[in-house]
Amino acid sequence: MKLRNIVLLGVPSLFILVGAGYLWQKTQVTKISVANIGYFKGLSFSPDGKQLAILGSRTNSIYGYVYDVQTRSKVCDLPAPNRNLNGSSFSYTANVMFPEWSPDGSQIAAIYSNNEQGPKIPNRAFGGVKAAGFRPAHVTKIAVWNAQNGHLSRNFYYAPPSEDSWAGPLSFSSDGSKLVTYRSPASVLDATTGTRLQLIKGGMDDAFVCKTNEEWNLIAVNNEYGTRFHVFDDRTKKVVWKPKLDIVEEFEWSGDVLGVIDGPNSRVKHSKTTSRLLLWDTRTRQTIPSPTGYGNISWLRFHPRERNLCFVQSHWLYASKTAKPKLMQELVCWDYEQHREVWRYPLATRVEKLEWSPDGNSLAVVLARADNLYITPMHLLVLDRYGHLRVDKNLNRDQFAWSPDSSQLAYAVEMLSSGGGRIEIIQVAK
């Protein structure tokens, strides 16, 4: 009798424990309808998590909006600039991305590019082979809005037009006085005037992507094609690590560890056929044991608080000599302090985006469509820190954003023929 009571009482308890992740995702959803957004290009929560900036790829005079998360009401429009900085005829058709809030929540900055071009420059060389001819330099710009009323307060160049600038993430300094850009050319800008305060090259003349480790005064840098890579000590102005690599596909800092994915280079004779992950310890200036035997590795992401990292493992499965091979992918979590695998999760299609929540308790993954016809949806998966699935949602674009406290996840669900769309925000269980 006692055993029966335990079993009967355990059924709802088990349902609550196992099904909790699915119950809250069905009931605690905030929906925001957005008119005339075009394609969703960027989402970003305000520092207090109460507002959401939404950017789109546009053909008219509005680049985005700010919405109140609680009331779902629009706070303000984020209007496009009405002139090119060089005085040329302005086109509203633009690529707008990487919305970034100032630390006090009063400003929103974003990268954009439209029809403005720089002066003619030589075509870039690759692999030491000089390219013939000239082309206009690519011009990237930064817009800064007042977050409460949408007033476009500043509009300036990402870099001088002759420098061939390419869009990349940007961030405000902790006091909001500076903007830091991380892609060619990586720079520190005055957030008020747009004046360049520092050009970040990391000891490499053709630097394309630079990632800094402020705690250790180190800069990891590679060129446009990933064929040159090193770590530069900004204090001593010396290169402290220059591994022999084929092509650097990704690199990320996490405190005192740098992760680098070295991929195969088809232009190099006897290049390896799969990628490998290298981990470098800033304290000892030596490599540490890395995951091996995983085939091709991509999407390296360090856990924000623990000595873990995750990556996507890929390999081709050949069922027979005549059958078409199938791409198999798994998400792997690896403990780089104890040098062991923690968990793995099978993936149905390739990864489009991957990001830990700020507190490290959840991992959001966007999976590509199962076809190339835009008939099947993308999928948003949310796993907990142990690799258990908590959310599986259909969505239209690979855009999502975590709130600063990790309690909310916003994502783009639907695009309408009218040019509008819908954002959903779910409350993430702790």
DOMAR-382352 format. One record per residue (C-alpha): residue number from 1; x, y, z. Coordinates in steps of 0.001 Angstrom, whole numbers, m for minus. Layout:
BEGIN
<NUM <X Y Z>>;
...
REM end
This chain:
BEGIN
<1 <0 0 0>>;
<2 <2757 2414 876>>;
<3 <4565 1565 m2303>>;
<4 <1425 2217 m4354>>;
<5 <983 5617 m2689>>;
<6 <4553 6494 m3467>>;
<7 <4143 5546 m7095>>;
<8 <849 7411 m7500>>;
<9 <2179 10525 m5820>>;
<10 <5340 10267 m7885>>;
<11 <3554 10474 m11246>>;
<12 <2607 14162 m11087>>;
<13 <5914 14963 m9417>>;
<14 <7808 13297 m12243>>;
<15 <5616 15088 m14790>>;
<16 <6399 18431 m13190>>;
<17 <10117 17760 m13135>>;
<18 <10409 16330 m16637>>;
<19 <7787 18520 m18283>>;
<20 <8540 21808 m16574>>;
<21 <10698 23022 m19425>>;
<22 <7863 22410 m21871>>;
<23 <5108 23812 m19628>>;
<24 <6689 27207 m19148>>;
<25 <7653 27583 m22791>>;
<26 <3991 27101 m23782>>;
<27 <2470 29446 m21209>>;
<28 <5006 32207 m20581>>;
<29 <5473 33739 m24021>>;
<30 <5373 37448 m24839>>;
<31 <4589 38259 m28479>>;
<32 <5548 41551 m30142>>;
<33 <4266 42351 m33622>>;
<34 <6599 44588 m35607>>;
<35 <5443 46462 m38720>>;
<36 <7707 47142 m41721>>;
<37 <10861 45519 m40385>>;
<38 <12076 43822 m43571>>;
<39 <14498 41102 m42476>>;
<40 <15374 40905 m38791>>;
<41 <19082 41746 m38458>>;
<42 <19647 42297 m34761>>;
<43 <18026 42045 m31318>>;
<44 <19414 43436 m28070>>;
<45 <18007 43877 m24553>>;
<46 <18643 47059 m22605>>;
<47 <20987 46711 m19594>>;
<48 <17995 46466 m17222>>;
<49 <16190 43966 m19495>>;
<50 <13074 46146 m19739>>;
<51 <13406 47205 m23372>>;
<52 <14347 45467 m26616>>;
<53 <16082 47052 m29620>>;
<54 <15058 45496 m32947>>;
<55 <16962 46173 m36183>>;
<56 <16035 45201 m39730>>;
<57 <17467 45264 m43221>>;
<58 <15462 48110 m44644>>;
<59 <14560 50010 m47787>>;
<60 <12888 52985 m46097>>;
<61 <13630 55656 m43505>>;
<62 <13303 53476 m40371>>;
<63 <16175 51163 m39405>>;
<64 <14591 49704 m36289>>;
<65 <12523 50141 m33150>>;
<66 <12673 50023 m29361>>;
<67 <9893 48113 m27590>>;
<68 <8869 47870 m23956>>;
<69 <9100 44182 m23045>>;
<70 <6419 44280 m20334>>;
<71 <3727 46246 m22179>>;
<72 <4768 45153 m25720>>;
<73 <4298 48780 m26794>>;
<74 <6672 50673 m29064>>;
<75 <8899 53165 m27271>>;
<76 <10361 54811 m30375>>;
<77 <11532 54403 m33957>>;
<78 <15230 54288 m34828>>;
<79 <15332 56429 m37992>>;
<80 <17890 56132 m40771>>;
<81 <20347 58954 m41457>>;
<82 <19177 61170 m44307>>;
<83 <22545 61836 m45934>>;
<84 <25797 60132 m46854>>;
<85 <28848 61430 m45039>>;
<86 <30665 62112 m48314>>;
<87 <27780 64126 m49721>>;
<88 <26776 61538 m52350>>;
<89 <23164 60657 m53088>>;
<90 <21747 58730 m50120>>;
<91 <20098 55305 m50403>>;
<92 <17883 54013 m47605>>;
<93 <18585 50431 m48699>>;
<94 <21040 49338 m46048>>;
<95 <22420 46467 m44041>>;
<96 <21992 47342 m40345>>;
<97 <23293 45079 m37586>>;
<98 <24953 44622 m34180>>;
<99 <22761 46829 m31922>>;
<100 <24639 47743 m28754>>;
<101 <23298 49591 m25694>>;
<102 <25430 51985 m23693>>;
<103 <26020 50823 m20094>>;
<104 <23496 53329 m18697>>;
<105 <20854 52378 m21270>>;
<106 <20579 55890 m22704>>;
<107 <22039 55181 m26164>>;
<108 <21931 52504 m28860>>;
<109 <24737 52151 m31425>>;
<110 <24637 50016 m34562>>;
<111 <26753 49220 m37601>>;
<112 <25331 49960 m41047>>;
<113 <26378 50222 m44671>>;
<114 <24494 51492 m47713>>;
<115 <25480 52766 m51164>>;
<116 <28316 55017 m50000>>;
<117 <31698 53962 m51404>>;
<118 <35263 54987 m50725>>;
<119 <38043 55814 m53185>>;
<120 <39450 53195 m55561>>;
<121 <41949 50829 m53916>>;
<122 <43917 47826 m55253>>;
<123 <42177 44470 m55100>>;
<124 <43377 42365 m52185>>;
<125 <46022 39696 m52581>>;
<126 <45549 36117 m51419>>;
<127 <48249 33615 m50564>>;
<128 <50975 35975 m51733>>;
<129 <49406 36261 m55212>>;
<130 <48761 39840 m56221>>;
<131 <45265 40563 m57513>>;
<132 <44867 42731 m60589>>;
<133 <42736 45841 m60871>>;
<134 <41087 48271 m58493>>;
<135 <37756 48536 m56706>>;
<136 <35975 51074 m54474>>;
<137 <36808 50750 m50791>>;
<138 <33958 49293 m48746>>;
<139 <32520 51864 m46334>>;
<140 <30954 50975 m42975>>;
<141 <29345 53523 m40671>>;
<142 <28022 53761 m37107>>;
<143 <24712 55316 m36085>>;
<144 <23959 56264 m32460>>;
<145 <20418 56971 m31241>>;
<146 <18855 58276 m28055>>;
<147 <17218 55120 m26684>>;
<148 <14201 56908 m25202>>;
<149 <13048 59087 m28105>>;
<150 <14925 57567 m31075>>;
<151 <16687 60801 m31998>>;
<152 <19663 60075 m34269>>;
<153 <22313 61853 m32250>>;
<154 <25440 60776 m34119>>;
<155 <26411 59328 m37479>>;
<156 <30083 58720 m38302>>;
<157 <32492 56469 m40149>>;
<158 <33559 53103 m38732>>;
<159 <36960 53963 m40240>>;
<160 <38263 56493 m42815>>;
<161 <36665 55672 m46212>>;
<162 <40039 54822 m47764>>;
<163 <40645 51983 m45263>>;
<164 <38132 49460 m46634>>;
<165 <36098 48844 m43475>>;
<166 <34021 45713 m42875>>;
<167 <31196 45312 m40384>>;
<168 <31837 43517 m37132>>;
<169 <30578 43619 m33542>>;
<170 <31143 46740 m31488>>;
<171 <30830 47548 m27798>>;
<172 <30781 50551 m25487>>;
<173 <33506 50997 m22886>>;
<174 <32369 50577 m19270>>;
<175 <31890 54335 m18858>>;
<176 <30166 54753 m22228>>;
<177 <32709 57258 m23524>>;
<178 <34283 54993 m26151>>;
<179 <33197 52525 m28833>>;
<180 <35407 49537 m29578>>;
<181 <35231 47786 m32965>>;
<182 <36810 44382 m33519>>;
<183 <36920 43858 m37264>>;
<184 <38947 45420 m40033>>;
<185 <40148 47894 m39022>>;
<186 <39749 47234 m35292>>;
<187 <39701 50557 m33453>>;
<188 <38799 52505 m30334>>;
<189 <36570 55493 m31177>>;
<190 <35328 58470 m29197>>;
<191 <31616 57657 m28738>>;
<192 <30642 61324 m29004>>;
<193 <32675 62556 m31965>>;
<194 <33606 59315 m33738>>;
<195 <37265 60329 m33633>>;
<196 <39617 57375 m33746>>;
<197 <41576 57196 m30494>>;
<198 <43475 53986 m31199>>;
<199 <44031 51669 m34154>>;
<200 <44319 48055 m32980>>;
<201 <46662 46065 m35186>>;
<202 <48293 43716 m32689>>;
<203 <51637 43857 m34467>>;
<204 <50185 42764 m37836>>;
<205 <49989 45207 m40742>>;
<206 <47221 43290 m42517>>;
<207 <45213 42601 m39346>>;
<208 <41579 41824 m40100>>;
<209 <40073 40524 m36843>>;
<210 <41477 41488 m33438>>;
<211 <40215 40189 m30087>>;
<212 <41620 41661 m26909>>;
<213 <42175 40193 m23471>>;
<214 <42294 43321 m21299>>;
<215 <43147 41428 m18117>>;
<216 <46392 40137 m19650>>;
<217 <47010 43022 m22107>>;
<218 <47034 40546 m24983>>;
<219 <45647 40820 m28503>>;
<220 <44861 37781 m30668>>;
<221 <44886 38765 m34325>>;
<222 <44612 37164 m37755>>;
<223 <44568 38387 m41345>>;
<224 <41562 38356 m43659>>;
<225 <42089 34807 m44880>>;
<226 <43202 33252 m41580>>;
<227 <46622 32347 m42989>>;
<228 <48486 34489 m40461>>;
<229 <47754 34428 m36736>>;
<230 <49545 35380 m33538>>;
<231 <49095 36689 m29994>>;
<232 <50595 40097 m29296>>;
<233 <51567 41479 m25875>>;
<234 <50378 45085 m25928>>;
<235 <52571 45985 m22976>>;
<236 <55898 44704 m24288>>;
<237 <54893 45116 m27969>>;
<238 <56103 41590 m28721>>;
<239 <54531 38511 m30292>>;
<240 <54232 35895 m27532>>;
<241 <52603 33024 m29442>>;
<242 <52747 32232 m33142>>;
<243 <51627 28637 m33731>>;
<244 <52090 26886 m37056>>;
<245 <48579 26707 m38464>>;
<246 <46900 26132 m41827>>;
<247 <43848 28416 m41639>>;
<248 <42421 29959 m38480>>;
<249 <38648 29554 m38684>>;
<250 <37709 30823 m35218>>;
<251 <39380 32075 m32049>>;
<252 <37937 33091 m28671>>;
<253 <39241 34288 m25299>>;
<254 <37964 33047 m21946>>;
<255 <39850 34618 m19049>>;
<256 <43292 33032 m19066>>;
<257 <42648 30634 m21975>>;
<258 <42577 31223 m25721>>;
<259 <40857 28746 m28022>>;
<260 <41786 28522 m31713>>;
<261 <40189 26335 m34393>>;
<262 <42736 25471 m37085>>;
<263 <41090 24229 m40262>>;
<264 <42320 22575 m43474>>;
<265 <43773 24769 m46232>>;
<266 <43054 23502 m49738>>;
<267 <45774 25779 m51123>>;
<268 <48486 24153 m49020>>;
<269 <49999 20878 m50127>>;
<270 <49652 18067 m47570>>;
<271 <47264 20147 m45441>>;
<272 <45223 18143 m42929>>;
<273 <41686 17132 m43919>>;
<274 <39951 17923 m40619>>;
<275 <40070 20830 m38187>>;
<276 <41595 20803 m34718>>;
<277 <41135 22835 m31559>>;
<278 <44127 24361 m29783>>;
<279 <43957 25766 m26237>>;
<280 <46637 28201 m25053>>;
<281 <47205 29142 m21401>>;
<282 <48120 32820 m20915>>;
<283 <49714 32107 m17530>>;
<284 <52255 29563 m18745>>;
<285 <52327 30739 m22386>>;
<286 <51957 27075 m23337>>;
<287 <49279 24967 m25004>>;
<288 <47193 22710 m22779>>;
<289 <45486 19385 m23649>>;
<290 <42688 19848 m26166>>;
<291 <39849 17642 m27401>>;
<292 <41082 15203 m30046>>;
<293 <39479 12703 m32397>>;
<294 <36371 14803 m33044>>;
<295 <36747 15295 m36803>>;
<296 <35776 18776 m37950>>;
<297 <35149 21256 m35143>>;
<298 <33272 24556 m35345>>;
<299 <31285 27000 m33238>>;
<300 <33665 27249 m30291>>;
<301 <31967 28839 m27272>>;
<302 <33430 29027 m23756>>;
<303 <31145 28699 m20743>>;
<304 <30918 32143 m19077>>;
<305 <31619 30857 m15555>>;
<306 <32975 27310 m15583>>;
<307 <36066 25705 m17125>>;
<308 <33950 24236 m19887>>;
<309 <33586 24919 m23581>>;
<310 <31225 23665 m26251>>;
<311 <31711 23059 m29949>>;
<312 <29989 21380 m32876>>;
<313 <31511 18136 m34129>>;
<314 <30862 17214 m37783>>;
<315 <31597 14149 m39868>>;
<316 <30195 12430 m42956>>;
<317 <28467 9088 m42518>>;
<318 <28758 6678 m45450>>;
<319 <26079 3978 m45176>>;
<320 <27408 2259 m48299>>;
<321 <29680 2873 m51236>>;
<322 <26771 3943 m53441>>;
<323 <24614 5801 m50904>>;
<324 <24803 9559 m50616>>;
<325 <26796 10494 m47488>>;
<326 <24928 12135 m44601>>;
<327 <26370 14981 m42557>>;
<328 <26279 14054 m38871>>;
<329 <26645 16790 m36265>>;
<330 <26709 16781 m32479>>;
<331 <27051 19504 m29905>>;
<332 <29802 18602 m27434>>;
<333 <30518 20116 m24008>>;
<334 <34112 19568 m22867>>;
<335 <35823 20255 m19519>>;
<336 <39230 21727 m20398>>;
<337 <40476 21628 m16804>>;
<338 <39807 17915 m16254>>;
<339 <40280 17107 m19980>>;
<340 <37084 15135 m20380>>;
<341 <33807 15193 m22275>>;
<342 <30860 16339 m20151>>;
<343 <27918 15694 m22498>>;
<344 <26922 15621 m26158>>;
<345 <23678 16351 m27997>>;
<346 <22783 15210 m31569>>;
<347 <21791 17914 m34070>>;
<348 <19392 17411 m36980>>;
<349 <20833 20128 m39240>>;
<350 <23754 22540 m39259>>;
<351 <24147 25277 m36643>>;
<352 <23399 28887 m37621>>;
<353 <23978 30509 m34233>>;
<354 <25084 29383 m30774>>;
<355 <25302 31313 m27513>>;
<356 <25423 30649 m23768>>;
<357 <23160 32667 m21507>>;
<358 <25120 35216 m19413>>;
<359 <24744 33068 m16285>>;
<360 <25808 29900 m18128>>;
<361 <22714 27930 m17120>>;
<362 <21333 27668 m20663>>;
<363 <22622 27317 m24195>>;
<364 <20609 28592 m27187>>;
<365 <21169 26998 m30603>>;
<366 <19626 27911 m33955>>;
<367 <19494 25042 m36460>>;
<368 <19249 25652 m40214>>;
<369 <16275 24727 m42332>>;
<370 <16131 21118 m43500>>;
<371 <15833 22307 m47108>>;
<372 <17014 25182 m49279>>;
<373 <13526 26208 m50399>>;
<374 <12543 28191 m47282>>;
<375 <9632 25812 m46738>>;
<376 <10743 24155 m43525>>;
<377 <11404 26404 m40513>>;
<378 <14580 26973 m38585>>;
<379 <14627 25605 m35063>>;
<380 <15602 27279 m31819>>;
<381 <16781 24808 m29189>>;
<382 <17503 25739 m25590>>;
<383 <19540 23238 m23599>>;
<384 <20313 23443 m19917>>;
<385 <23897 23323 m18674>>;
<386 <23693 19512 m18498>>;
<387 <22763 19126 m22175>>;
<388 <19046 18455 m21621>>;
<389 <16568 19928 m24103>>;
<390 <14222 22498 m22554>>;
<391 <12832 24369 m25570>>;
<392 <12278 23557 m29245>>;
<393 <10704 26425 m31227>>;
<394 <10162 27134 m34918>>;
<395 <11538 30449 m36122>>;
<396 <12197 32357 m39314>>;
<397 <15550 34071 m38810>>;
<398 <18720 33201 m36903>>;
<399 <18310 36207 m34616>>;
<400 <17957 35845 m30846>>;
<401 <19157 37684 m27738>>;
<402 <19536 36847 m24056>>;
<403 <18519 39380 m21438>>;
<404 <21404 40473 m19169>>;
<405 <20023 38486 m16211>>;
<406 <19454 35373 m18403>>;
<407 <15761 35240 m17454>>;
<408 <14463 36053 m20956>>;
<409 <15235 34973 m24503>>;
<410 <13944 36980 m27471>>;
<411 <13899 35545 m30985>>;
<412 <12499 36322 m34449>>;
<413 <9623 33971 m35238>>;
<414 <7869 35029 m38383>>;
<415 <8213 37234 m41452>>;
<416 <5022 38464 m43127>>;
<417 <4400 39235 m46796>>;
<418 <3463 42747 m45699>>;
<419 <7043 43323 m44550>>;
<420 <6235 42982 m40874>>;
<421 <7181 40254 m38443>>;
<422 <6864 38906 m34934>>;
<423 <9216 38658 m31987>>;
<424 <8596 36212 m29151>>;
<425 <10130 36437 m25693>>;
<426 <10124 33431 m23384>>;
<427 <10794 33391 m19668>>;
<428 <13687 30992 m19090>>;
<429 <13359 28713 m16081>>;
<430 <16339 28740 m13722>>;
REM end
